[in-house]
Amino acid sequence: MSQFPVAPPESRPVLRPATPAEAVHDESATAAAPATKASGFWQAFHTRRVVWGYSFALREVVFGLIVLFCFTPWASPPVALALGLLLAQTLGNPFSTQAKKVTAKLLQYSVIGLGFGMNAHAAVQAGREGLLFTVASIAGTLVLGYLVGRWLGLGRRVVHLISCGTAICGGSAIAAVGPVLRAKDEEMSVALGTVFVLNAVALFAFPTIGHALAMTQNQFGLWCAIAIHDTSSVVGAATAYGDQALQVATTVKLARALWIIPVALGTALVFKQKGVKIKIPYFILGFVVAMLINTFVPAARPLGPLMVSLAKIGLTVTLFLIGAGLSMKVVKSVGPRPYLLGTVLWLVISMASLYVILQAV
């Protein structure tokens, strides 16, 4: 699932016991602090202190408190993402390297946990309704991406990565297709940065639009699954809209994620790449197994609400970590043309799918 772009790692916390003399100022963090009259205020959060023999900075404490907040009933996916974005623009993410490693696994386990709240019969019906939309939108997005990318003069690999991320499942598709393309690190970063910035916008905008148009739970869930890039933001937006929307969105989105495999194979053929490995999203099998257990094993059903609650908490923490990785430096490093490509593709697929869903579903 989602790998996300992060700012260059700053100084890492000292995890060994320290003496008071070792409570030194973090120079690299100070350099990253805003160059304003209030710089002294921000520097205070980067200065290392010693308590009970351990060294830490206040921004690490703030990070930990926000993670704990994500476990409370007052937290929600949009709020968690907003807090992550706020942290990234002010104090920075003190655990950027560790967060990058944790995020993908945490999202996968959270999606599997959501399966314990799904009914297999309803999922099959939702999958059938979304199949035609899925095929048409993936094909249309890839073709449109190629045409718009050529018009913008972007590199072929960057165009294909952004198009795949928009068409299928955001960062997961980019992470799977990138190695097949033998894409460079900077090309992967540009594509991931574009997709995740648009993901953040969608998470806040879609529920508002859905309520304004009086969309049904089924309509909104289907629209989220098709028009929002990454699974984390799809589930986050659908959670904010309602339980039925969440079930439809998760089922259709994960069925859509399976298209990573044929698209990756097609990429290898079109770009004439040989001897490459294709990353298969095995966690989707875990989701299906959880859903089947919840549907056909009555003894396991009492565990369903607990597993779903834990999964939603995991998703909330995931979105905080994603937001904490989107510093302004990361956003600016992408440049305007990839954002323009991503925005055009996103608007087209969003508006086209919205029109069809409102008319046909």
N, C-alpha and C positions, 0 to 999 in steps of 0.2 A: 504494500500500500504506500501511503504517501511518504515519500522522502521530501523534505522541504529545504529551501535555501536558508542559510543562516549567515549571520555576519561573521567576519573573521574572529576566531576564538580569542577571548581576552585572557587575562591571567587567571589561572585556575586556583581553586581554594586549597589552602594547606590542610591536609587531612591528618597530619601527625601532630602530636603534642608540641606546643611551642612555649617558649619563655616570653615574659613581657617584652624583652628586648627585640623579639622577632615580630612584634606587632607593627610592621612597617607599612608605609604608604604604597599603594598599588599604582605604579607609575603609568603602566599601559592603560589602566582604566581611567586614570586622570586625563590622559591624552584624548580619550574618547568622550569625556564629559563636555557638555555644551559650553562653548566659549562665550559666556555672557557674564553679566555682573553677578548672577546667582551661581557662578561656577563653584564657589566655595561650598554652597549647599549640596550640589551634586557630588562634589569630591568627598564629602562626609560619608556618603553611602559606599564609596569605593575604598575608603581607608580601612585597613585591616586592624582588628582588635583581638585581644586575648581574654577569654573567659574560661576559667577552670582548665587552663593549660592548652586550650584549642584556639586557633586563629580563624577568624571569619570576617567578612565584610557585611555591612547592613543590607546591601542589595541582595545578598544571598538569603538573608532572613526574610526580606520582602518576597522573594521568589517562593520560599518555602511556605509562607503564610498564604499566598495566593493559591498554591497547590492544595493546602488544607481547606481553603474556602471552597474549592471545587467539589469537595466532599459533602458540603452542606446543602440543605434544601433550597437555599436562596440562590445558588449558582445555577446557571443554564448555559447551553452551548454558546449563544451569542454573547452573553456577559463574559464568559471565559475567554472567548476570542478577543473581545474588546480589551480585557485586562492584559492579555498577552501583547497586543499591539501597543498599548500604553507603556508597558514595561520596556518593550523593544525600543521605543522612541525616547525614553528617558534614562533609565538606569542601565539598560542593556540586559541581555540574558547571560548570567554568570555561569551557566551550565550548558552552553550551546552545543558542545561536542557530545556530552552525555544525552542531552535532550533529543538530538538527531537520531541517536541509536535506539532510544526508548520509544519514540513516537510511532514508528511503523508497527512494531510488535503490539503496543498498547491498543492501537486502532484495530488490528486484526483480532485480538482477543475480545475486544468490545463488540465487534460485529458478530463473532461467534456467540457471545452471550445474548445478543438480541434475538438470536434464533430460538431461544427458549421461550420467547413470547409470541412466536409465530405459529400459525396453523397451516399445515401443508396444503390442505384443500384450497384455502383462500390464496395461498402463495401461487399455486398453479394457475388459478384464474387470473391473478394479477399479472403473472408472467405472460400468459396468452395475450392479454390486452396490450401489453407493452412490446411484444415481439415486433410487430410491423413498424411501430414508431422507432424502435431501436435500429433495425436494419436500415430504414430510410435515412434516419438522422446521422448514423455513422458514415454511410456512403456519401451523403450530401456534404457533410462537414469536411471529409478528407479531400473531396474534389474542390470545394470552395476554398479550403485552406491553401491548396496548391496554386490556384489561380491568383488569390489575393497576395500570397507570399511572393510570387513572381513579380507582381505589379509593384510591391514594396521593395523589391530587390534584396530580400533576405536570403540567407544561405539555405540550401535545400534541406539539410538535416534539421536546422532550427525550425523551419516551416513544418516539417513532418512531425517533429516532436510536439509542437504546440497544437497541431491539428489532431494528433492522436490523443493528447491530453484532454482536449475539448470534446472530442467525439466519444471517448469511452469512459475513462474514470480518472482523469486528472493525473496526479503524481504517480499513481500506480502504473498507468499506461506508459508514462514517460520513463519510469524506472525500468519497465520491461522492454520497451522498444529501443531505448538508448544503447544498450550493449549490442543489440542486433545491428544497429546503424554504425557501431563503433564511434559513437558521438564523443566529442571532446568534453572535458569537465565544464568549460565555459558555456558550451552549447546546452548542456544539461541544466546548468544554473539559470540561464536565460529562460528556458522553457518552463522550468519549475517556478521561477519567480513570477512569470506572467500568469500562470495558472493559479497560483496561490493568492495573489493579490485579487484576482477576479473572484476566487472562491470566497474571500472575506466579504466582498461587496454583496455577493449573492446571498450569503447567510443572513445578512440584515435586510436585504431588499425583498426577497421572495415572499416571506410570510406577510409582509405589509401589502404587497401586490395581491396575494391570494385573498386576503380578507377584503381588500377594496373591490375585487371582482366577484366576491361571494362564491369562490370556488368550493366545490365539495371536497371532502377528505380524499376521495379517490382521485379526483382531478388534480388536486395539489400534489399528492404523492407521486403521481405519474409525471407531472411536470417537473418536479424536483429531480427525479431520477434521470430524466432526459437532458435537462437544461443546466444543471449544476455539475461542475467538473468532478470534484473529488467526493469519495464516499463519506468522509467525515463531515463535510458541509451539507451534503444531501441529508444525512441522518440528523444533523443539527437543526436544519431548517424544518424538516418534517416533524421532529420532536416538538418544536415550538408551535406547530399547527394542530397536531392531534395524534392520538394513538393509531387510528386507522390510516392516516396519511403516512405515519412512520412505517407501518407494515407494508403498505404498497410501495413506498419509496425504496425501502431496503431490499425488498424482493426483486423489483425491477432493476435496481442499480447493480445488484450482485449478478443477476443474469446478464446484464450489459457488460460487466467486468470480464466475463468469460470470453468476450470477443477479443480480449488481449491476445489470445493464442492465435486465431486465424489472421489477425492484423499483423502480428509479429512475423508469422510465416510469410505473409504477403510482402512485408517490408524486406525480408531477406531476399526474396526473389526479385523485387523491383530494383533494389539497390545492389543486387548481385553480390551479396555477402555470403560466404561459405564458412562452414565450421563454427557457427555461432550457437550459443545456448539461449533458449527461450525461457524466460522466467514465468512459471505457471502459478497463478494465485491459489495455492492449495487451501488457504484458510476458508475459501468459499465452501469447500467440502465440509469443513467443520460447522459452518453455519447450517448447511443442509442437514447434517446429522443431528444437530441440536433441535432443529425444527421438527424432524421426524420423531425424535424422542418426546418432544412436548405434545405431539399430535397422537402418537400411537402407544405411549407408555404412561398409563394413568398414574402409576405410583410416583412418577417423576414430576408430575405437574405442580405439586406444592412448591418445588424448588424454582419454578419458572419466575415468579415475581422477584425473588431475591436475585437471580441471575440477571434479569433484565435491569434491575436497579443498579447492580454493580457495573453492568455494561454501559449504562447511561452516564455513570460517574466517570468511567474510563474514557468515554467519548468527550466529556466535558474537559477532563485533564488534557486529552489529546489536542483539542482545539486551543487551549491555553498555550501549550507548547508550540503549536504551529504559529500562533500569533506572536509569541515571544521571539521567533526566528525571523520575523519580517521587519527588520530595522529599515529605516529610511535609506541607509547606505545600500542595502540589498535591492530596495525598490528602484533607486536611481541607477544602479549598475546595469539594469536590464536595457534601458534606453527606450525611446518612444516607439520605434517601429514594431518590435515584438508585441508591445502592449496594444498597438493599433490592430495588428493581426488578430491577437487573442480577443480583443473587444469586438471586432467585426464578426468573427465566428460565433462568439457567445451571444451577441445580440440577435443574429440571424436565427440560430437554433432556438433561442429562447422565445422569440416572437412567433416563429413559424410553428413550433410545437404548442405554444399557448393557444394560438388560433385554432389549430386542428383539434386539440383536446377540448376546448370550449364548445366546438361545433359537434364533435363526434362522441364524446364520453359522457 
